[in-house]
Amino acid sequence: LAGIMQRTFAWLLERVQHLGAPVTLRASYLEIYNEQVSAVEGAQPTP
């Protein structure tokens, strides 16, 4: 099963392909788990 991020990007990419124009998609993601914040890029968790 794909998560919400994967499904959202798949949906967005499908939609922009029909535009016929160059499109740049950018996203950032912040995860808070057990009250520790970490970035998607794999940075060390911050207490």
PyMOL Python script that loads the backbone (N, CA, C, O; Angstrom):
from pymol import cmd

cmd.read_pdbstr("""\
ATOM      1  N   LEU A   1       0.832  -1.189   0.000  1.00  0.00           N
ATOM      2  CA  LEU A   1       0.000   0.000   0.000  1.00  0.00           C
ATOM      3  C   LEU A   1       0.871   1.244   0.000  1.00  0.00           C
ATOM      4  O   LEU A   1       1.890   1.307   0.688  1.00  0.00           O
ATOM      5  N   ALA A   2       0.463   2.216  -0.768  1.00  0.00           N
ATOM      6  CA  ALA A   2       1.197   3.475  -0.831  1.00  0.00           C
ATOM      7  C   ALA A   2       0.647   4.432   0.223  1.00  0.00           C
ATOM      8  O   ALA A   2      -0.547   4.435   0.522  1.00  0.00           O
ATOM      9  N   GLY A   3       1.543   5.240   0.774  1.00  0.00           N
ATOM     10  CA  GLY A   3       1.129   6.239   1.750  1.00  0.00           C
ATOM     11  C   GLY A   3       0.507   7.452   1.075  1.00  0.00           C
ATOM     12  O   GLY A   3       0.423   7.532  -0.150  1.00  0.00           O
ATOM     13  N   ILE A   4       0.078   8.381   1.896  1.00  0.00           N
ATOM     14  CA  ILE A   4      -0.604   9.555   1.347  1.00  0.00           C
ATOM     15  C   ILE A   4       0.327  10.407   0.488  1.00  0.00           C
ATOM     16  O   ILE A   4      -0.111  10.986  -0.506  1.00  0.00           O
ATOM     17  N   MET A   5       1.608  10.490   0.858  1.00  0.00           N
ATOM     18  CA  MET A   5       2.546  11.283   0.051  1.00  0.00           C
ATOM     19  C   MET A   5       2.709  10.665  -1.338  1.00  0.00           C
ATOM     20  O   MET A   5       2.660  11.381  -2.338  1.00  0.00           O
ATOM     21  N   GLN A   6       2.897   9.362  -1.412  1.00  0.00           N
ATOM     22  CA  GLN A   6       3.067   8.693  -2.702  1.00  0.00           C
ATOM     23  C   GLN A   6       1.814   8.831  -3.555  1.00  0.00           C
ATOM     24  O   GLN A   6       1.906   9.102  -4.752  1.00  0.00           O
ATOM     25  N   ARG A   7       0.646   8.649  -2.951  1.00  0.00           N
ATOM     26  CA  ARG A   7      -0.608   8.766  -3.703  1.00  0.00           C
ATOM     27  C   ARG A   7      -0.828  10.190  -4.184  1.00  0.00           C
ATOM     28  O   ARG A   7      -1.298  10.400  -5.302  1.00  0.00           O
ATOM     29  N   THR A   8      -0.492  11.175  -3.350  1.00  0.00           N
ATOM     30  CA  THR A   8      -0.663  12.577  -3.734  1.00  0.00           C
ATOM     31  C   THR A   8       0.235  12.929  -4.904  1.00  0.00           C
ATOM     32  O   THR A   8      -0.215  13.570  -5.854  1.00  0.00           O
ATOM     33  N   PHE A   9       1.506  12.519  -4.857  1.00  0.00           N
ATOM     34  CA  PHE A   9       2.412  12.817  -5.967  1.00  0.00           C
ATOM     35  C   PHE A   9       1.997  12.096  -7.235  1.00  0.00           C
ATOM     36  O   PHE A   9       2.090  12.666  -8.323  1.00  0.00           O
ATOM     37  N   ALA A  10       1.545  10.865  -7.123  1.00  0.00           N
ATOM     38  CA  ALA A  10       1.070  10.145  -8.306  1.00  0.00           C
ATOM     39  C   ALA A  10      -0.116  10.873  -8.928  1.00  0.00           C
ATOM     40  O   ALA A  10      -0.198  11.000 -10.150  1.00  0.00           O
ATOM     41  N   TRP A  11      -1.031  11.351  -8.093  1.00  0.00           N
ATOM     42  CA  TRP A  11      -2.197  12.091  -8.583  1.00  0.00           C
ATOM     43  C   TRP A  11      -1.766  13.395  -9.249  1.00  0.00           C
ATOM     44  O   TRP A  11      -2.232  13.725 -10.340  1.00  0.00           O
ATOM     45  N   LEU A  12      -0.868  14.141  -8.585  1.00  0.00           N
ATOM     46  CA  LEU A  12      -0.391  15.411  -9.151  1.00  0.00           C
ATOM     47  C   LEU A  12       0.314  15.198 -10.483  1.00  0.00           C
ATOM     48  O   LEU A  12       0.060  15.927 -11.442  1.00  0.00           O
ATOM     49  N   LEU A  13       1.192  14.210 -10.551  1.00  0.00           N
ATOM     50  CA  LEU A  13       1.919  13.953 -11.795  1.00  0.00           C
ATOM     51  C   LEU A  13       0.975  13.557 -12.919  1.00  0.00           C
ATOM     52  O   LEU A  13       1.167  13.961 -14.066  1.00  0.00           O
ATOM     53  N   GLU A  14      -0.031  12.779 -12.599  1.00  0.00           N
ATOM     54  CA  GLU A  14      -1.019  12.399 -13.610  1.00  0.00           C
ATOM     55  C   GLU A  14      -1.759  13.631 -14.123  1.00  0.00           C
ATOM     56  O   GLU A  14      -2.005  13.753 -15.323  1.00  0.00           O
ATOM     57  N   ARG A  15      -2.114  14.537 -13.225  1.00  0.00           N
ATOM     58  CA  ARG A  15      -2.842  15.749 -13.616  1.00  0.00           C
ATOM     59  C   ARG A  15      -1.995  16.686 -14.474  1.00  0.00           C
ATOM     60  O   ARG A  15      -2.486  17.209 -15.475  1.00  0.00           O
ATOM     61  N   VAL A  16      -0.735  16.908 -14.103  1.00  0.00           N
ATOM     62  CA  VAL A  16       0.082  17.874 -14.838  1.00  0.00           C
ATOM     63  C   VAL A  16       0.545  17.330 -16.185  1.00  0.00           C
ATOM     64  O   VAL A  16       0.877  18.115 -17.072  1.00  0.00           O
ATOM     65  N   GLN A  17       0.577  16.025 -16.362  1.00  0.00           N
ATOM     66  CA  GLN A  17       0.964  15.460 -17.655  1.00  0.00           C
ATOM     67  C   GLN A  17      -0.012  15.880 -18.745  1.00  0.00           C
ATOM     68  O   GLN A  17       0.373  15.982 -19.910  1.00  0.00           O
ATOM     69  N   HIS A  18      -1.248  16.120 -18.392  1.00  0.00           N
ATOM     70  CA  HIS A  18      -2.267  16.504 -19.363  1.00  0.00           C
ATOM     71  C   HIS A  18      -2.176  17.980 -19.741  1.00  0.00           C
ATOM     72  O   HIS A  18      -2.831  18.406 -20.692  1.00  0.00           O
ATOM     73  N   LEU A  19      -1.382  18.767 -19.021  1.00  0.00           N
ATOM     74  CA  LEU A  19      -1.275  20.195 -19.317  1.00  0.00           C
ATOM     75  C   LEU A  19      -0.460  20.464 -20.570  1.00  0.00           C
ATOM     76  O   LEU A  19      -0.703  21.456 -21.257  1.00  0.00           O
ATOM     77  N   GLY A  20       0.487  19.617 -20.876  1.00  0.00           N
ATOM     78  CA  GLY A  20       1.319  19.803 -22.056  1.00  0.00           C
ATOM     79  C   GLY A  20       2.313  20.941 -21.923  1.00  0.00           C
ATOM     80  O   GLY A  20       2.839  21.415 -22.930  1.00  0.00           O
ATOM     81  N   ALA A  21       2.579  21.386 -20.715  1.00  0.00           N
ATOM     82  CA  ALA A  21       3.539  22.461 -20.467  1.00  0.00           C
ATOM     83  C   ALA A  21       4.495  21.995 -19.370  1.00  0.00           C
ATOM     84  O   ALA A  21       4.134  21.164 -18.535  1.00  0.00           O
ATOM     85  N   PRO A  22       5.718  22.536 -19.376  1.00  0.00           N
ATOM     86  CA  PRO A  22       6.661  22.152 -18.319  1.00  0.00           C
ATOM     87  C   PRO A  22       6.148  22.594 -16.941  1.00  0.00           C
ATOM     88  O   PRO A  22       5.654  23.709 -16.774  1.00  0.00           O
ATOM     89  N   VAL A  23       6.274  21.718 -15.992  1.00  0.00           N
ATOM     90  CA  VAL A  23       5.811  22.000 -14.637  1.00  0.00           C
ATOM     91  C   VAL A  23       6.878  21.524 -13.661  1.00  0.00           C
ATOM     92  O   VAL A  23       7.468  20.459 -13.839  1.00  0.00           O
ATOM     93  N   THR A  24       7.116  22.318 -12.636  1.00  0.00           N
ATOM     94  CA  THR A  24       8.029  21.931 -11.570  1.00  0.00           C
ATOM     95  C   THR A  24       7.225  21.737 -10.297  1.00  0.00           C
ATOM     96  O   THR A  24       6.494  22.632  -9.873  1.00  0.00           O
ATOM     97  N   LEU A  25       7.361  20.574  -9.693  1.00  0.00           N
ATOM     98  CA  LEU A  25       6.697  20.299  -8.424  1.00  0.00           C
ATOM     99  C   LEU A  25       7.753  20.268  -7.330  1.00  0.00           C
ATOM    100  O   LEU A  25       8.805  19.648  -7.482  1.00  0.00           O
ATOM    101  N   ARG A  26       7.462  20.941  -6.231  1.00  0.00           N
ATOM    102  CA  ARG A  26       8.358  20.932  -5.075  1.00  0.00           C
ATOM    103  C   ARG A  26       7.532  20.620  -3.839  1.00  0.00           C
ATOM    104  O   ARG A  26       6.364  20.998  -3.740  1.00  0.00           O
ATOM    105  N   ALA A  27       8.145  19.937  -2.918  1.00  0.00           N
ATOM    106  CA  ALA A  27       7.431  19.604  -1.685  1.00  0.00           C
ATOM    107  C   ALA A  27       8.420  19.517  -0.538  1.00  0.00           C
ATOM    108  O   ALA A  27       9.606  19.246  -0.729  1.00  0.00           O
ATOM    109  N   SER A  28       7.916  19.748   0.627  1.00  0.00           N
ATOM    110  CA  SER A  28       8.701  19.506   1.829  1.00  0.00           C
ATOM    111  C   SER A  28       7.831  18.684   2.772  1.00  0.00           C
ATOM    112  O   SER A  28       6.604  18.672   2.662  1.00  0.00           O
ATOM    113  N   TYR A  29       8.478  18.014   3.679  1.00  0.00           N
ATOM    114  CA  TYR A  29       7.766  17.100   4.556  1.00  0.00           C
ATOM    115  C   TYR A  29       8.390  17.168   5.936  1.00  0.00           C
ATOM    116  O   TYR A  29       9.609  17.078   6.085  1.00  0.00           O
ATOM    117  N   LEU A  30       7.562  17.325   6.924  1.00  0.00           N
ATOM    118  CA  LEU A  30       8.021  17.381   8.303  1.00  0.00           C
ATOM    119  C   LEU A  30       7.264  16.313   9.078  1.00  0.00           C
ATOM    120  O   LEU A  30       6.034  16.261   9.043  1.00  0.00           O
ATOM    121  N   GLU A  31       7.992  15.481   9.761  1.00  0.00           N
ATOM    122  CA  GLU A  31       7.366  14.407  10.518  1.00  0.00           C
ATOM    123  C   GLU A  31       7.590  14.631  12.004  1.00  0.00           C
ATOM    124  O   GLU A  31       8.710  14.883  12.446  1.00  0.00           O
ATOM    125  N   ILE A  32       6.516  14.535  12.761  1.00  0.00           N
ATOM    126  CA  ILE A  32       6.611  14.612  14.215  1.00  0.00           C
ATOM    127  C   ILE A  32       6.144  13.267  14.756  1.00  0.00           C
ATOM    128  O   ILE A  32       4.994  12.872  14.566  1.00  0.00           O
ATOM    129  N   TYR A  33       7.043  12.578  15.425  1.00  0.00           N
ATOM    130  CA  TYR A  33       6.755  11.252  15.951  1.00  0.00           C
ATOM    131  C   TYR A  33       7.362  11.150  17.339  1.00  0.00           C
ATOM    132  O   TYR A  33       8.552  11.407  17.519  1.00  0.00           O
ATOM    133  N   ASN A  34       6.566  10.785  18.301  1.00  0.00           N
ATOM    134  CA  ASN A  34       7.031  10.710  19.689  1.00  0.00           C
ATOM    135  C   ASN A  34       7.669  12.024  20.130  1.00  0.00           C
ATOM    136  O   ASN A  34       8.684  12.035  20.826  1.00  0.00           O
ATOM    137  N   GLU A  35       7.063  13.116  19.717  1.00  0.00           N
ATOM    138  CA  GLU A  35       7.492  14.467  20.068  1.00  0.00           C
ATOM    139  C   GLU A  35       8.906  14.788  19.608  1.00  0.00           C
ATOM    140  O   GLU A  35       9.544  15.678  20.169  1.00  0.00           O
ATOM    141  N   GLN A  36       9.411  14.081  18.596  1.00  0.00           N
ATOM    142  CA  GLN A  36      10.701  14.391  17.996  1.00  0.00           C
ATOM    143  C   GLN A  36      10.451  14.787  16.550  1.00  0.00           C
ATOM    144  O   GLN A  36       9.684  14.138  15.839  1.00  0.00           O
ATOM    145  N   VAL A  37      11.105  15.856  16.123  1.00  0.00           N
ATOM    146  CA  VAL A  37      10.922  16.378  14.775  1.00  0.00           C
ATOM    147  C   VAL A  37      12.094  15.939  13.919  1.00  0.00           C
ATOM    148  O   VAL A  37      13.247  16.050  14.336  1.00  0.00           O
ATOM    149  N   SER A  38      11.806  15.439  12.718  1.00  0.00           N
ATOM    150  CA  SER A  38      12.871  15.086  11.791  1.00  0.00           C
ATOM    151  C   SER A  38      12.447  15.454  10.379  1.00  0.00           C
ATOM    152  O   SER A  38      11.258  15.457  10.059  1.00  0.00           O
ATOM    153  N   ALA A  39      13.418  15.763   9.543  1.00  0.00           N
ATOM    154  CA  ALA A  39      13.158  16.106   8.147  1.00  0.00           C
ATOM    155  C   ALA A  39      13.257  14.846   7.301  1.00  0.00           C
ATOM    156  O   ALA A  39      13.884  13.865   7.701  1.00  0.00           O
ATOM    157  N   VAL A  40      12.637  14.880   6.136  1.00  0.00           N
ATOM    158  CA  VAL A  40      12.649  13.726   5.236  1.00  0.00           C
ATOM    159  C   VAL A  40      14.061  13.394   4.780  1.00  0.00           C
ATOM    160  O   VAL A  40      14.372  12.225   4.553  1.00  0.00           O
ATOM    161  N   GLU A  41      14.916  14.391   4.642  1.00  0.00           N
ATOM    162  CA  GLU A  41      16.258  14.170   4.120  1.00  0.00           C
ATOM    163  C   GLU A  41      17.101  13.290   5.029  1.00  0.00           C
ATOM    164  O   GLU A  41      18.228  12.945   4.674  1.00  0.00           O
ATOM    165  N   GLY A  42      16.587  12.923   6.180  1.00  0.00           N
ATOM    166  CA  GLY A  42      17.319  12.024   7.061  1.00  0.00           C
ATOM    167  C   GLY A  42      18.122  12.737   8.131  1.00  0.00           C
ATOM    168  O   GLY A  42      19.021  12.145   8.728  1.00  0.00           O
ATOM    169  N   ALA A  43      17.811  13.994   8.379  1.00  0.00           N
ATOM    170  CA  ALA A  43      18.513  14.727   9.428  1.00  0.00           C
ATOM    171  C   ALA A  43      18.241  14.073  10.776  1.00  0.00           C
ATOM    172  O   ALA A  43      17.218  13.414  10.963  1.00  0.00           O
ATOM    173  N   GLN A  44      19.147  14.256  11.692  1.00  0.00           N
ATOM    174  CA  GLN A  44      18.987  13.683  13.017  1.00  0.00           C
ATOM    175  C   GLN A  44      17.782  14.310  13.712  1.00  0.00           C
ATOM    176  O   GLN A  44      17.552  15.511  13.570  1.00  0.00           O
ATOM    177  N   PRO A  45      17.008  13.525  14.459  1.00  0.00           N
ATOM    178  CA  PRO A  45      15.848  14.059  15.183  1.00  0.00           C
ATOM    179  C   PRO A  45      16.258  15.137  16.171  1.00  0.00           C
ATOM    180  O   PRO A  45      17.322  15.059  16.786  1.00  0.00           O
ATOM    181  N   THR A  46      15.406  16.144  16.319  1.00  0.00           N
ATOM    182  CA  THR A  46      15.634  17.226  17.261  1.00  0.00           C
ATOM    183  C   THR A  46      14.678  17.047  18.430  1.00  0.00           C
ATOM    184  O   THR A  46      13.469  16.942  18.223  1.00  0.00           O
ATOM    185  N   PRO A  47      15.197  17.009  19.659  1.00  0.00           N
ATOM    186  CA  PRO A  47      14.298  16.817  20.821  1.00  0.00           C
ATOM    187  C   PRO A  47      13.370  18.000  21.027  1.00  0.00           C
ATOM    188  O   PRO A  47      12.559  17.994  21.953  1.00  0.00           O
TER     189      PRO A  47
END
""", "prot")
cmd.dss("prot")
cmd.show_as("cartoon", "prot")
cmd.util.cbc("prot")
cmd.orient("prot")
